[in-house]
């Protein structure tokens, strides 16, 4: 009996050991498969709901990518973006406002000169002006200083991570960024890799080398290794656009950066000075101006290597667009001629 009992114990131990080995092998194979699947999904930019559920708002998967992105700050391929001598659209608007104010001041001076012909009327005007000035002073010098400080940054950028849509706001009469001005379509990070929060933009690049051996036009740093930039290019050349990535605008697709059309990336670089606030958030509502649409590029089109929105004079899409517009105009003129 003792021998049989010993044999049974030996068999149980062997089976338990084998079960542990088999379990370890199965778990190891599963983890290896899952890791390979994960990296393949990230490399090919697949949107897989199951992975999004697993990651949630965690960005740990992309921490290494951000570090690699920051390391590229010193790349010799980078071309800094110079704001010197470039007049921003916001600056033009404020210049126009200043011009209008100057015209108003001249008109006031003329009225004051006319009023001086009547001493009594002049005294009334001066009295009213003094009273209004005292009221403005009493309203608080602090609010005036705050408005002046905000006016240095004409725009406020809100990035809706969930809808892959950007809304640009400008100041209202009270000095708050409540007036929607412009909307842009974008691609934020896969599986919520783009961090939520409030940041201030800083460095800008005309061309910047990006993680993965690709390049971006008009790159503007949001935070750390997270930037605004155009859809990537295979080479630092405007005719080497990653067309399949361009066609993903409007959905999550990057490792954390915010991809834009060249037109929109250039607008941010041109018009939003360093220090401009960027708010990244989640919402089912794309924004007050809605989510713009972008025309997909036919991968068989000979112009597919160019971003259709690139303002470069050599952009072949411009000639195609002009030909299309001319053809439409000719059709309209012919139809009008037949009617007559």
C-alpha positions as a Markdown table, in Angstrom:
| # | Residue | x | y | z |
|---|---|---|---|---|
| 1 | Unk | 0.0 | 0.0 | 0.0 |
| 2 | Unk | 2.8 | 2.4 | 0.9 |
| 3 | Unk | 4.5 | 1.7 | -2.5 |
| 4 | Unk | 1.3 | 2.4 | -4.4 |
| 5 | Unk | 0.8 | 5.6 | -2.4 |
| 6 | Unk | 4.3 | 6.7 | -3.1 |
| 7 | Unk | 3.8 | 6.0 | -6.8 |
| 8 | Unk | 0.6 | 8.0 | -6.8 |
| 9 | Unk | 2.3 | 11.0 | -5.2 |
| 10 | Unk | 5.2 | 10.8 | -7.7 |
| 11 | Unk | 2.7 | 10.8 | -10.6 |
| 12 | Unk | 0.9 | 13.8 | -9.1 |
| 13 | Unk | 4.1 | 15.7 | -8.7 |
| 14 | Unk | 5.1 | 14.9 | -12.3 |
| 15 | Unk | 1.7 | 16.0 | -13.6 |
| 16 | Unk | 1.7 | 19.2 | -11.5 |
| 17 | Unk | 5.2 | 20.0 | -12.8 |
| 18 | Unk | 4.2 | 19.4 | -16.4 |
| 19 | Unk | 1.0 | 21.5 | -15.9 |
| 20 | Unk | 3.1 | 24.3 | -14.5 |
| 21 | Unk | 5.5 | 24.1 | -17.5 |
| 22 | Unk | 2.6 | 23.9 | -20.0 |
| 23 | Unk | 1.0 | 26.9 | -18.3 |
| 24 | Unk | 4.2 | 28.9 | -18.4 |
| 25 | Unk | 4.7 | 28.1 | -22.0 |
| 26 | Unk | 1.1 | 29.0 | -22.9 |
| 27 | Unk | 1.4 | 32.3 | -21.1 |
| 28 | Unk | 4.8 | 33.1 | -22.6 |
| 29 | Unk | 3.5 | 32.3 | -26.2 |
| 30 | Unk | 0.4 | 34.4 | -25.6 |
| 31 | Unk | 2.5 | 37.4 | -24.3 |
| 32 | Unk | 4.9 | 37.1 | -27.3 |
| 33 | Unk | 2.0 | 36.9 | -29.7 |
| 34 | Unk | 0.2 | 39.9 | -28.1 |
| 35 | Unk | 3.4 | 42.0 | -28.1 |
| 36 | Unk | 4.0 | 41.2 | -31.8 |
| 37 | Unk | 0.4 | 42.0 | -32.5 |
| 38 | Unk | 0.6 | 45.3 | -30.5 |
| 39 | Unk | 3.7 | 46.5 | -32.3 |
| 40 | Unk | 2.3 | 45.5 | -35.7 |
| 41 | Unk | -0.9 | 47.4 | -34.9 |
| 42 | Unk | 1.1 | 50.5 | -33.9 |
| 43 | Unk | 3.4 | 50.3 | -36.9 |
| 44 | Unk | 0.6 | 49.9 | -39.4 |
| 45 | Unk | -1.6 | 52.4 | -37.5 |
| 46 | Unk | -4.6 | 50.1 | -37.0 |
| 47 | Unk | -7.4 | 51.3 | -34.9 |
| 48 | Unk | -8.4 | 48.3 | -32.8 |
| 49 | Unk | -11.2 | 48.9 | -30.1 |
| 50 | Unk | -9.9 | 46.1 | -27.9 |
| 51 | Unk | -6.5 | 47.7 | -27.6 |
| 52 | Unk | -8.1 | 51.1 | -26.9 |
| 53 | Unk | -10.0 | 49.5 | -24.0 |
| 54 | Unk | -6.9 | 47.9 | -22.6 |
| 55 | Unk | -4.8 | 51.2 | -22.8 |
| 56 | Unk | -7.6 | 53.6 | -21.7 |
| 57 | Unk | -6.0 | 56.9 | -21.0 |
| 58 | Unk | -2.6 | 55.4 | -20.3 |
| 59 | Unk | 0.3 | 56.5 | -22.5 |
| 60 | Unk | 3.0 | 54.3 | -21.1 |
| 61 | Unk | 3.2 | 52.4 | -24.4 |
| 62 | Unk | 4.4 | 55.6 | -26.1 |
| 63 | Unk | 6.8 | 57.0 | -23.5 |
| 64 | Unk | 9.8 | 55.5 | -25.3 |
| 65 | Unk | 8.5 | 57.0 | -28.6 |
| 66 | Unk | 8.3 | 60.5 | -27.0 |
| 67 | Unk | 11.8 | 60.1 | -25.7 |
| 68 | Unk | 13.0 | 59.2 | -29.2 |
| 69 | Unk | 11.1 | 62.2 | -30.6 |
| 70 | Unk | 12.8 | 64.6 | -28.1 |
| 71 | Unk | 16.2 | 63.1 | -29.0 |
| 72 | Unk | 15.6 | 64.2 | -32.6 |
| 73 | Unk | 15.7 | 67.9 | -31.5 |
| 74 | Unk | 19.4 | 67.9 | -32.4 |
| 75 | Unk | 19.0 | 66.2 | -35.8 |
| 76 | Unk | 20.9 | 67.9 | -38.6 |
| 77 | Unk | 17.9 | 67.3 | -40.8 |
| 78 | Unk | 15.9 | 69.9 | -38.8 |
| 79 | Unk | 15.3 | 73.3 | -40.4 |
| 80 | Unk | 14.3 | 75.9 | -37.7 |
| 81 | Unk | 11.2 | 78.0 | -38.5 |
| 82 | Unk | 12.1 | 81.7 | -38.4 |
| 83 | Unk | 9.2 | 84.1 | -37.4 |
| 84 | Unk | 11.4 | 87.2 | -38.1 |
| 85 | Unk | 9.9 | 89.4 | -40.7 |
| 86 | Unk | 6.7 | 87.3 | -41.0 |
| 87 | Unk | 3.5 | 89.2 | -40.4 |
| 88 | Unk | 0.9 | 87.0 | -38.7 |
| 89 | Unk | -2.7 | 87.2 | -39.7 |
| 90 | Unk | -3.5 | 88.0 | -36.0 |
| 91 | Unk | -1.0 | 90.9 | -36.1 |
| 92 | Unk | -2.6 | 92.2 | -39.3 |
| 93 | Unk | -6.0 | 92.1 | -37.6 |
| 94 | Unk | -4.6 | 94.0 | -34.6 |
| 95 | Unk | -2.8 | 96.4 | -36.9 |
| 96 | Unk | -6.1 | 97.1 | -38.7 |
| 97 | Unk | -7.8 | 97.7 | -35.3 |
| 98 | Unk | -5.1 | 100.1 | -34.4 |
| 99 | Unk | -5.5 | 102.0 | -37.7 |
| 100 | Unk | -9.3 | 102.2 | -37.1 |
| 101 | Unk | -8.6 | 103.5 | -33.6 |
| 102 | Unk | -6.2 | 106.1 | -35.0 |
| 103 | Unk | -8.8 | 107.3 | -37.5 |
| 104 | Unk | -11.4 | 107.5 | -34.6 |
| 105 | Unk | -8.9 | 109.6 | -32.6 |
| 106 | Unk | -8.4 | 112.0 | -35.4 |
| 107 | Unk | -12.2 | 112.4 | -35.8 |
| 108 | Unk | -12.5 | 113.1 | -32.1 |
| 109 | Unk | -9.8 | 115.7 | -32.3 |
| 110 | Unk | -11.6 | 117.4 | -35.2 |
| 111 | Unk | -14.8 | 117.4 | -33.1 |
| 112 | Unk | -12.9 | 118.9 | -30.2 |
| 113 | Unk | -11.6 | 121.7 | -32.3 |
| 114 | Unk | -15.1 | 122.5 | -33.5 |
| 115 | Unk | -16.4 | 122.4 | -30.0 |
| 116 | Unk | -13.7 | 124.9 | -28.9 |
| 117 | Unk | -15.5 | 127.7 | -30.8 |
| 118 | Unk | -18.1 | 127.5 | -28.0 |
| 119 | Unk | -16.4 | 127.6 | -24.6 |
| 120 | Unk | -19.4 | 126.2 | -22.8 |
| 121 | Unk | -19.7 | 123.1 | -25.1 |
| 122 | Unk | -15.9 | 122.5 | -24.8 |
| 123 | Unk | -16.1 | 122.5 | -21.0 |
| 124 | Unk | -19.0 | 120.0 | -21.1 |
| 125 | Unk | -17.0 | 117.7 | -23.4 |
| 126 | Unk | -14.0 | 117.8 | -21.2 |
| 127 | Unk | -16.1 | 117.2 | -18.1 |
| 128 | Unk | -17.7 | 114.1 | -19.7 |
| 129 | Unk | -14.3 | 112.8 | -20.8 |
| 130 | Unk | -12.9 | 113.2 | -17.3 |
| 131 | Unk | -15.9 | 111.5 | -15.7 |
| 132 | Unk | -15.6 | 108.5 | -18.1 |
| 133 | Unk | -11.9 | 108.2 | -17.5 |
| 134 | Unk | -12.4 | 108.2 | -13.8 |
| 135 | Unk | -15.0 | 105.4 | -14.2 |
| 136 | Unk | -12.6 | 103.3 | -16.3 |
| 137 | Unk | -9.8 | 103.8 | -13.7 |
| 138 | Unk | -12.2 | 102.7 | -10.9 |
| 139 | Unk | -13.2 | 99.6 | -12.9 |
| 140 | Unk | -9.7 | 98.3 | -12.1 |
| 141 | Unk | -6.2 | 98.6 | -13.6 |
| 142 | Unk | -5.8 | 94.8 | -13.1 |
| 143 | Unk | -8.4 | 93.8 | -15.8 |
| 144 | Unk | -6.7 | 96.2 | -18.3 |
| 145 | Unk | -3.3 | 94.6 | -17.6 |
| 146 | Unk | -4.8 | 91.1 | -18.0 |
| 147 | Unk | -6.4 | 92.0 | -21.4 |
| 148 | Unk | -3.1 | 93.5 | -22.6 |
| 149 | Unk | -1.3 | 90.4 | -21.6 |
| 150 | Unk | -3.8 | 88.1 | -23.4 |
| 151 | Unk | -3.6 | 90.3 | -26.5 |
| 152 | Unk | -0.1 | 89.1 | -27.0 |
| 153 | Unk | -1.6 | 85.8 | -27.9 |
| 154 | Unk | -4.4 | 86.4 | -30.3 |
| 155 | Unk | -5.5 | 82.7 | -30.5 |
| 156 | Unk | -6.4 | 79.8 | -28.2 |
| 157 | Unk | -6.1 | 76.3 | -29.6 |
| 158 | Unk | -8.5 | 73.5 | -28.5 |
| 159 | Unk | -7.7 | 70.0 | -29.7 |
| 160 | Unk | -10.6 | 67.5 | -29.4 |
| 161 | Unk | -8.8 | 64.2 | -29.1 |
| 162 | Unk | -11.9 | 62.1 | -29.4 |
| 163 | Unk | -13.2 | 63.8 | -32.6 |
| 164 | Unk | -9.8 | 64.5 | -34.1 |
| 165 | Unk | -10.8 | 68.1 | -34.6 |
| 166 | Unk | -9.2 | 71.4 | -33.7 |
| 167 | Unk | -11.1 | 74.7 | -33.0 |
| 168 | Unk | -9.2 | 78.0 | -32.8 |
| 169 | Unk | -10.7 | 80.7 | -30.6 |
| 170 | Unk | -10.1 | 84.5 | -30.5 |
| 171 | Unk | -10.7 | 87.1 | -27.8 |
| 172 | Unk | -14.2 | 88.5 | -27.2 |
| 173 | Unk | -14.9 | 92.1 | -26.0 |
| 174 | Unk | -14.2 | 91.1 | -22.4 |
| 175 | Unk | -10.8 | 89.6 | -23.2 |
| 176 | Unk | -11.9 | 85.9 | -23.0 |
| 177 | Unk | -11.2 | 83.3 | -25.7 |
| 178 | Unk | -14.9 | 82.5 | -26.5 |
| 179 | Unk | -15.2 | 83.4 | -30.2 |
| 180 | Unk | -14.7 | 80.4 | -32.5 |
| 181 | Unk | -12.5 | 81.5 | -35.4 |
| 182 | Unk | -11.3 | 78.5 | -37.4 |
| 183 | Unk | -11.6 | 74.7 | -37.4 |
| 184 | Unk | -9.1 | 72.1 | -38.6 |
| 185 | Unk | -9.2 | 68.3 | -39.1 |
| 186 | Unk | -6.3 | 66.4 | -37.6 |
| 187 | Unk | -5.0 | 63.0 | -36.5 |
| 188 | Unk | -4.2 | 62.6 | -32.8 |
| 189 | Unk | -2.3 | 59.7 | -31.2 |
| 190 | Unk | -3.4 | 56.1 | -31.5 |
| 191 | Unk | -5.1 | 54.7 | -28.3 |
| 192 | Unk | -5.2 | 58.1 | -26.7 |
| 193 | Unk | -1.4 | 58.6 | -27.0 |
| 194 | Unk | -1.8 | 62.4 | -27.2 |
| 195 | Unk | -1.9 | 63.6 | -23.6 |
| 196 | Unk | -4.9 | 65.6 | -22.3 |
| 197 | Unk | -4.1 | 68.8 | -20.5 |
| 198 | Unk | -3.2 | 72.5 | -21.0 |
| 199 | Unk | 0.1 | 73.3 | -22.6 |
| 200 | Unk | 2.0 | 76.3 | -24.3 |
| 201 | Unk | 3.6 | 75.9 | -27.7 |
| 202 | Unk | 7.3 | 76.6 | -28.0 |
| 203 | Unk | 9.8 | 75.5 | -30.6 |
| 204 | Unk | 9.0 | 75.6 | -34.3 |
| 205 | Unk | 10.5 | 74.0 | -37.3 |
| 206 | Unk | 10.1 | 74.5 | -41.1 |
| 207 | Unk | 11.2 | 70.8 | -41.5 |
| 208 | Unk | 11.7 | 68.3 | -38.6 |
| 209 | Unk | 12.9 | 64.8 | -38.6 |
| 210 | Unk | 10.2 | 62.6 | -36.8 |
| 211 | Unk | 10.3 | 59.3 | -35.0 |
| 212 | Unk | 10.2 | 56.4 | -37.5 |
| 213 | Unk | 12.6 | 57.9 | -40.1 |
| 214 | Unk | 10.0 | 60.3 | -41.6 |
| 215 | Unk | 9.8 | 64.1 | -41.8 |
| 216 | Unk | 7.2 | 66.8 | -41.1 |
| 217 | Unk | 6.6 | 70.3 | -42.4 |
| 218 | Unk | 5.8 | 73.2 | -40.1 |
| 219 | Unk | 6.3 | 71.4 | -36.8 |
| 220 | Unk | 5.3 | 73.2 | -33.6 |
| 221 | Unk | 6.1 | 71.8 | -30.2 |
| 222 | Unk | 3.1 | 71.3 | -27.8 |
| 223 | Unk | 4.8 | 69.4 | -25.0 |
| 224 | Unk | 7.9 | 67.3 | -24.9 |
| 225 | Unk | 7.9 | 65.0 | -27.8 |
| 226 | Unk | 4.3 | 65.9 | -28.8 |
| 227 | Unk | 4.1 | 68.3 | -31.7 |
| 228 | Unk | 1.8 | 69.8 | -34.3 |
| 229 | Unk | 3.1 | 69.0 | -37.8 |
| 230 | Unk | 2.0 | 68.1 | -41.3 |
| 231 | Unk | 1.3 | 64.5 | -42.3 |
| 232 | Unk | 4.7 | 62.8 | -42.5 |
| 233 | Unk | 6.9 | 62.6 | -45.6 |
| 234 | Unk | 9.2 | 59.7 | -46.5 |
| 235 | Unk | 12.0 | 62.2 | -47.3 |
| 236 | Unk | 12.6 | 65.8 | -46.6 |
| 237 | Unk | 10.9 | 66.7 | -49.9 |
| 238 | Unk | 7.5 | 68.1 | -50.6 |
| 239 | Unk | 6.7 | 65.4 | -53.2 |
| 240 | Unk | 7.3 | 62.5 | -50.9 |
| 241 | Unk | 4.1 | 62.6 | -48.8 |
| 242 | Unk | 3.0 | 59.5 | -46.9 |
| 243 | Unk | -0.3 | 59.4 | -48.8 |
| 244 | Unk | -1.9 | 56.6 | -46.8 |
| 245 | Unk | -1.3 | 58.6 | -43.6 |
| 246 | Unk | -2.8 | 61.7 | -45.2 |
| 247 | Unk | -6.0 | 59.7 | -45.9 |
| 248 | Unk | -6.2 | 58.9 | -42.2 |
| 249 | Unk | -6.8 | 62.5 | -41.2 |
| 250 | Unk | -9.8 | 62.6 | -39.0 |
| 251 | Unk | -9.0 | 59.5 | -37.1 |
| 252 | Unk | -6.4 | 58.5 | -34.5 |
| 253 | Unk | -3.2 | 57.5 | -36.3 |
| 254 | Unk | 0.0 | 58.9 | -34.8 |
| 255 | Unk | 2.3 | 58.0 | -31.9 |
| 256 | Unk | 1.2 | 61.1 | -30.0 |
| 257 | Unk | 1.8 | 64.1 | -32.2 |
| 258 | Unk | -1.1 | 66.0 | -33.8 |
| 259 | Unk | -1.0 | 65.6 | -37.6 |
| 260 | Unk | -2.5 | 68.3 | -39.9 |
| 261 | Unk | -2.6 | 69.3 | -43.5 |
| 262 | Unk | 0.3 | 71.5 | -44.6 |
| 263 | Unk | -2.0 | 74.5 | -44.9 |
| 264 | Unk | -3.2 | 74.1 | -41.3 |
| 265 | Unk | 0.2 | 73.3 | -39.8 |
| 266 | Unk | 1.6 | 76.4 | -41.6 |
| 267 | Unk | -1.2 | 78.5 | -40.3 |
| 268 | Unk | -0.4 | 77.6 | -36.7 |
| 269 | Unk | 3.3 | 78.2 | -37.2 |
| 270 | Unk | 2.7 | 81.5 | -38.9 |
| 271 | Unk | -0.1 | 82.9 | -36.6 |
| 272 | Unk | 0.4 | 81.4 | -33.1 |
| 273 | Unk | 3.5 | 82.8 | -31.3 |
| 274 | Unk | 5.4 | 80.8 | -28.7 |
| 275 | Unk | 3.4 | 80.8 | -25.5 |
| 276 | Unk | 0.0 | 80.3 | -27.2 |
| 277 | Unk | -2.1 | 78.0 | -25.1 |
| 278 | Unk | -3.2 | 74.5 | -26.4 |
| 279 | Unk | -5.9 | 72.6 | -24.6 |
| 280 | Unk | -6.3 | 68.9 | -25.4 |
| 281 | Unk | -9.6 | 67.4 | -24.3 |
| 282 | Unk | -12.2 | 64.7 | -25.1 |
| 283 | Unk | -15.8 | 65.4 | -26.2 |
| 284 | Unk | -18.4 | 63.8 | -28.4 |
| 285 | Unk | -19.1 | 67.3 | -29.9 |
| 286 | Unk | -16.4 | 68.2 | -32.4 |
| 287 | Unk | -16.8 | 71.9 | -31.6 |
| 288 | Unk | -18.9 | 75.0 | -32.5 |
| 289 | Unk | -17.6 | 75.1 | -36.1 |
| 290 | Unk | -18.0 | 71.3 | -36.7 |
| 291 | Unk | -15.4 | 69.0 | -38.1 |
| 292 | Unk | -14.0 | 69.9 | -41.5 |
| 293 | Unk | -13.7 | 67.3 | -44.2 |
| 294 | Unk | -10.6 | 66.6 | -46.2 |
| 295 | Unk | -10.5 | 65.2 | -49.7 |
| 296 | Unk | -8.9 | 61.7 | -49.9 |
| 297 | Unk | -6.0 | 61.3 | -52.3 |
| 298 | Unk | -6.3 | 58.7 | -55.0 |
| 299 | Unk | -3.2 | 56.5 | -54.6 |
| 300 | Unk | -3.1 | 56.1 | -58.4 |
| 301 | Unk | -3.0 | 59.8 | -59.0 |
| 302 | Unk | 0.5 | 61.0 | -60.2 |
| 303 | Unk | 0.3 | 63.9 | -57.8 |
| 304 | Unk | -0.2 | 61.7 | -54.8 |
| 305 | Unk | 3.2 | 62.6 | -53.3 |
| 306 | Unk | 2.0 | 66.2 | -52.7 |
| 307 | Unk | -0.3 | 67.5 | -50.0 |
| 308 | Unk | -3.1 | 69.2 | -52.0 |
| 309 | Unk | -3.2 | 72.0 | -49.5 |
| 310 | Unk | 0.5 | 72.9 | -49.7 |
| 311 | Unk | 0.7 | 76.6 | -50.9 |
| 312 | Unk | 4.0 | 76.0 | -52.7 |
| 313 | Unk | 3.9 | 77.3 | -56.2 |
| 314 | Unk | 5.3 | 74.1 | -57.6 |
| 315 | Unk | 2.4 | 72.0 | -56.1 |
| 316 | Unk | 0.9 | 70.2 | -59.1 |
| 317 | Unk | -2.5 | 70.0 | -57.5 |
| 318 | Unk | -2.9 | 73.7 | -58.1 |
| 319 | Unk | -2.7 | 73.2 | -61.9 |
| 320 | Unk | -5.2 | 70.3 | -61.7 |
| 321 | Unk | -7.6 | 72.4 | -59.6 |
| 322 | Unk | -7.3 | 75.3 | -62.0 |
| 323 | Unk | -8.1 | 73.0 | -64.9 |
| 324 | Unk | -11.1 | 71.6 | -63.1 |
| 325 | Unk | -12.4 | 75.0 | -62.3 |
| 326 | Unk | -11.9 | 76.1 | -65.9 |
| 327 | Unk | -13.8 | 73.0 | -67.1 |
| 328 | Unk | -16.7 | 73.7 | -64.8 |
| 329 | Unk | -16.7 | 77.4 | -65.9 |
| 330 | Unk | -16.8 | 76.3 | -69.6 |
| 331 | Unk | -19.7 | 74.0 | -68.9 |
| 332 | Unk | -21.6 | 76.7 | -67.2 |
| 333 | Unk | -21.0 | 79.2 | -70.0 |
| 334 | Unk | -22.1 | 76.6 | -72.6 |
| 335 | Unk | -25.3 | 75.8 | -70.7 |
| 336 | Unk | -26.0 | 79.5 | -70.4 |
| 337 | Unk | -25.4 | 80.0 | -74.1 |
| 338 | Unk | -27.8 | 77.1 | -75.0 |
| 339 | Unk | -30.5 | 78.7 | -72.8 |
| 340 | Unk | -30.2 | 82.0 | -74.6 |
